[in-house]
Amino acid sequence: MNTKSTIIKAGLAILIASSFIACKPYKYAESDKEYKRLAKGFSKTIAAMPPLNQQIDSLSQPVDFVGTVNMSMRKANYVMIHHTAQDSTAQTLRTFTLKGPATSSHYVIGRDGKVYQMVNDYLRAQHAGVGKWGSVTDMNSSSIGIEMDNNGTTDPWTEAQINSLLTVLGSLKKKYSIPTANFIGHADYAPGRKNDPKNFPWETLAKKGFGYWYDANLEPAPENFDAVAGLRIIGYNIANLPNAINAFKIHFVQDDAQNKTLTERDRAIIYNLVKKYQ
C-alpha cells in the first residue's frame, strides 16, 4: 500500500469518527428544550403590559397601568445547601430532568468539583419544600438551591467539591449581596423532615463568610439564658422542639446529632451564636 493511499484512508477514518461524535445524541436535549419553552413563557408573562392575571377585584375604578423606569429582576436572599442522597452526579441530573419527581436545584456540584447549573438564578427552583426559617415559609421563592453529590451516609466530602462550592458561594454572595447569616442547610429549614447535608463542614464555610460558627473559647451561658428562644432567634422553627434541637445539632454539634435534648455545651453554643445572629 503506498503512502498516499494510507493517508487517504487515515483521513477517511478520522472523518467518519468525527461525524459519529458530532451525530452522537445529547442526552439532555429534551429537558433543555422544555427549559427553553418554559423560560419563553415566563418572558412573555413578564413583558406583558399590563401584567397578566394581576387584576385587583372589587375596586370602584379600574386600575391603570403606567410603566416605571425604575425596576430590576428579583434576586435571591438565601442559599440553601443539600446533599443529593443519590449515588452519582449523573443520577441526580437525570432525576432533575424528569417531571415525575418534580424537584430541581439551581446548581449541582459533583464529587470531582464539576459544577452544573440547572436553573437561572433569577428563576424559582423546586428544592426546599415545606419548612420555615425565621419568618420565611416559601424558601423556594427567596433562595438559590445547591445540591452536593453525596449519598448522605458513607460518602466523604471531597476537597475538590468543597473548593468548588466555596467559589460558587463567593460569587453568589457578591452578586446578590446575600447576608452572612443566610447560608443554611436543608435540615435547618425543615427540621424533622430533612437531615441534609449530613456531616457537612459548616465551620469551613463560616470561616469564608458563608454562615456563622461559634467561637473556639466558649463561655458558659448565663443561668437565665433561654436557649429555646435562642434557637428561634437563630432562625429555627421551634414548634416541634426535639426536631429543632436535632436540626441545630446536625449543623453545629455533629458529634451529638442524635441527642434531641440540650446540654450545657449546646446552651453555650447557642448563647454564643445568638450574639452573632442578632
Sequence and secondary structure as in RCSB ss.txt:
>XXXX:A:sequence
MNTKSTIIKAGLAILIASSFIACKPYKYAESDKEYKRLAKGFSKTIAAMPPLNQQIDSLSQPVDFVGTVNMSMRK
ANYVMIHHTAQDSTAQTLRTFTLKGPATSSHYVIGRDGKVYQMVNDYLRAQHAGVGKWGSVTDMNSSSIGIEMDN
NGTTDPWTEAQINSLLTVLGSLKKKYSIPTANFIGHADYAPGRKNDPKNFPWETLAKKGFGYWYDANLEPAPENF
DAVAGLRIIGYNIANLPNAINAFKIHFVQDDAQNKTLTERDRAIIYNLVKKYQ
>XXXX:A:secstr
  HHHHHHHHHHHHHHHHHHHHHS  TTHHHHHHHHHHHHHHHHHHH SS TT   TT SS       S      
  EEEEEE  SS HHHHHHHHT TTT    SEEE TTS EEE S TTS  S S S  BTTBS GGGTEEEEEE  
 SSS    HHHHHHHHHHHHHHHHHHT  GGGEEEHHHHSTTT   STT  HHHHHHTTSS    SS     TT 
 HHHHHHHHT   SSHHHHHHHHHHHH GGGTT  S  HHHHHHHHHHHHHH 
